[in-house]
Structure formats: structure tokens, C-alpha cells
Amino acid sequence: MKLYRTTFLIIVLSIIACWVQAQNRGNIWCFGDSASMDFSNGIPVAGISSMDSRGTCVSISDTNSNLLFYGNTRAATAGFNNSLIWNRNHELMLKGDSIAGDGWYHELVIVPDPGDDSVYYIFSIGVTYSIGLLYSKVDMRGDNGLGEVVQKNFSLLNNIRMVDCLTAIKHGNGRDWWVIARPSPVQQPTYNNSWYTYLISPSGVALVSIQNVGSLNGTNIGNLSFYSDSSKLSFTNYGGMIEIYDFDRCTGIISNPVNIEPQIPVQPNVAYWSSEFSSNGRYLYVSGSTTPSTLWQFDTWAPNIAATKTLIWQTSYPPFTAGALKRGPDNKIYMSCAWSDSSGNFNYPYDSTMYYTENMNLSVINSPDSAGLACDFQPWSFYLGGKRTYWGLPNNPDYDLPALAGSPCDTLVSQNELAGAAAVGSFHVYYHTAWEKAFINASNLKGKTGKLLVYDMQGKVVHSEPLRIQNGYYTRDLSMIGRADGVYLVVVETEKERLVKKVVID
């Protein structure tokens, strides 16, 4: 029994460490022509941003859903340092200009620095230009808390072009990150199936592996998306390839490729633009930007995935083409469209007259976990409040992804957390069944102010309140009336430490 309790505590501490650090960080999207969406209250609300980007855009918030900063690349601008970083006031961040990027669609990704919670990496790739993979750093302590770019365009991989599919995923330990990039076959003698995987840890950035996995890719236009638990990864390209793989968050290894549709070697190609998994991982949605523009659904749980291909929607082109797919925090999938003239010539930036239903709204798959037309695709159903969209939606990773609790790579099960818990024998939570109250007492606390948080075992915050510490002591009689039976985690978090205790209601 003692071993069981220790194991359970280890798992719980690992989960809560991730929840507390990462919750709500992907709730604000900034994209397109001055558009944004805020998912903080569960239902997205249209807002504003300062960017005007036909494609690449990224954003990150703090754990309370407050926007920290965002960025975008700009097309039709000379050179390859065309990205801009904006602060939460929608002003250009201090030193936030001339970041690498040349106007494609998945060229940037923001990754928190695992060694400093005030610092963020911005990874960049070159698709048109042979600048490889680079990173810049933002320190949120700069410019009185508005942030400052403190390192710019540090090269990790030079003299090479990349496929437009940069992505990131959290390591299984819940702290570190993987960044994944693919070298471009453009202007190379042969196609390739290469993958570059980098580990971002408190020690910095390190190339962990160069793998050759899956079918040969022949274009520089691609898209990567992860299944919600990140055990699966999909790759689509402009040549018509659709492929899925297993992904190991412990090792960063990509394996077991399943080719759903091969790349078509000659024109006309299928021109797949984007893909996204439903929240339960069963259905993969793929958008196509040829004539006509299309949206397809595949059942990835079927023995023959290709045979399940179902047309969800199609429409004529011009005057518009289907663009990015992105699963929101509400688990709906959003799709962007870009407008072109009657000859199919894409216009970026839009002029002052180009306001249409198709670029003033996003389309929405309301029930992505449902088969076929039951997925409830509604074209142009989310109004952007007078702002406009192009092909791109935020290339944001899942900042809320929890650690793989109990897995071999959950090494942060934090010996520090456990040692701290042992040393802090002064944090106690006792639940009184008859009174339906949790009695919380802590002493020898570090810090003066903080938060009291209560989590259920799905990671949802069911109670939150500020706390004040007096002479190192904190006490609270917390009503649990109306709470369902089960296990809860009580967290006392100050500016200097975090204490966690389990309480069982039955």
C-alpha cells in the first residue's frame, strides 16, 4: 500500500506541475489582417491585432489567458528577415523587427524556455532562402514587462532550405520541448524523407536526431499536425501526400509511417494545404486549395484509412481558396480562406475594398469527432468583427499538453518536488465528511502572497482564490459542498514555492 501511495503521489505531482505551469497559454489567436480570437471564456470572441500576415502567425498567453506577445511574417517584402514581434499592447516589441522569416505559412513557432519562465524562444525557418533553422529570444522582463527581443536570428542549421512545416511539441517530462523541421527538396538532386528533431531543455537547444522515415517528399509546401495526445503526427503536402506516423514524446522518435495518399509526381496535383486531427484522434481533416477548394475527412481508426475518404465540402475557385485548419481550445476545428480576383490572382495585402463574406469569417467544424456530414461543417460562420483572414492560422503548439505521467520519461517527477514535500511537513489538508469542508493549514511558507487552487483529476481548476500569508502561516476552511466524489489536488502557490496535497471526497 505504501508503494502504491508513493507511485500515485509521483504521478499526481507530475501532472499538476504541468497544469499549473501551462494552463490557458493557447487561448488567444492573432492572425490575418488585424484579426484575433480569445477563447478564455470557452466561447471564442473576435478581437484585434496589429499584424497583417497572409500566413505565418504565432501567439502565446500567460497561465491566466492574458496575451504576452505574438508575431508574424510578411510576404512581398524583400529579404528573409521579414518577421515582426508585437507586445500585448499591439505595439512592435522592443527590438522586435527583422526576425527571420520570408512570408510563408508555418515558419515560426514560440517555445517557452524550460530554464527560465520569463524567456521564450522564437524558432524560424527559411523556405525561399537558404537560411535553415534559427532562433531568437524574448525576455518578458524587458521594457517594463512588455518584453524585449534579447537575441536575434541565432543559426542552428545554415545553407539549406526547409519545408514550410515547422512545429513543436512538449516533451513527455512536461517541461522540455521538441522542435521538428524538414529539409526542403527544392533545388536538391533528389526528394527526401528527412526529419530534424531538436530538444529544448534548461541546457539550451540540441540536435537530437536526423531521421529518414516515411515516403519521399517532393515539395517545400507542407503541414504537420499532432493528434491531441501527440502520439500521432500527420504530414500533408502540396503534391497530394497524406501520411501519419507514431511519435514518441520521450525520445522524439518518429516511426511507423502509414501512407494514406501518395504524392502525385506530375501536375495537376491535389494541392493539400493543411490537416488537423479531431480531439479524440479518430478523424483527420484535410483541406485542398485546388479547383475546387475541398475539405476531406479520413477515419484513422479504420483498417484501410484511404477507403474512408469523405468529401465534407467543396466550392469553386476563384474567387477564394481553402487555407489552414486549426483545432481550437474548444475542440472545434476552424478553417481559413483567402480571397483572389476573378483570374485567380492572389492579392496580398488586401486593398481597402476587398471585404467579403469569405475573408471576414472563418469556417467551423462544430463536431469534429463525428463521422461524415455529422461533423457539422458550417462555412463562414464565425464573424471576425470586421477584420479579415488570409490562408494562415496560428502555428501554435499545445502549450497545455500534460506530462506523460508515470511514463519512463517522466523524470521530473521531480525529485525536487518530492524532496520539497518531505521537507515541508507543515502543509496539511484534512477533509471532514460530516461538515463537507477541507481544512487547509500550512506553516513556514516562503513568500507573502499567492493562490489557493483546487484541481479535479481531469486537470480542471474547480476553485481558485488569492491567499495572504501572515508570519509564514496560512489557514483556510474551504467548503466542498456540491463537489463530486473523487480525488482532488489542493495547491498552495506563492511567489517562491508550490505545495501540493491530495484530498479524497467520498
Sequence and secondary structure as in RCSB ss.txt:
>XXXX:A:sequence
MKLYRTTFLIIVLSIIACWVQAQNRGNIWCFGDSASMDFSNGIPVAGISSMDSRGTCVSISDTNSNLLFYGNTRA
ATAGFNNSLIWNRNHELMLKGDSIAGDGWYHELVIVPDPGDDSVYYIFSIGVTYSIGLLYSKVDMRGDNGLGEVV
QKNFSLLNNIRMVDCLTAIKHGNGRDWWVIARPSPVQQPTYNNSWYTYLISPSGVALVSIQNVGSLNGTNIGNLS
FYSDSSKLSFTNYGGMIEIYDFDRCTGIISNPVNIEPQIPVQPNVAYWSSEFSSNGRYLYVSGSTTPSTLWQFDT
WAPNIAATKTLIWQTSYPPFTAGALKRGPDNKIYMSCAWSDSSGNFNYPYDSTMYYTENMNLSVINSPDSAGLAC
DFQPWSFYLGGKRTYWGLPNNPDYDLPALAGSPCDTLVSQNELAGAAAVGSFHVYYHTAWEKAFINASNLKGKTG
KLLVYDMQGKVVHSEPLRIQNGYYTRDLSMIGRADGVYLVVVETEKERLVKKVVID
>XXXX:A:secstr
 HHHHHHHHHHHHHHHHHHHHHTTTT EEEETEEEEEE TTSS EEEEEEEE SS EEEEE TTS EEEEEE  S
S SSSB BEEEETTSSB BT SSBSB S SS EEEEE TT TTEEEEEEE SSSS  EEEEEEETTSGGGT EEE
EEEEEEE S  B S  EEEE TTSS EEEEE B  TTSSS EEEEEEEEEETTEEEEEEEEEEEEEE  S EEEE
E TTSSEEEEEETTS EEEEEE TTT  EEEEEEEE   SSSS   EEEEEE TTSSEEEEEE SSSEEEEEEET
TSSSSGGG EEEEEE TTTEEEEEEEE TTS EEEEEEEB TT  B SS  TT   TTTSEEEEES TTS GGGG
 EEEEEEE TT B  S       TT    TTSTT TTS HHHHHHHHH TTEEEEEETTTTEEEEEE S SSSEE
EEEEEETTS EEEEEEEE BTTBEEEEEE TT  SEEEEEEEEESS EEEEEEEE 
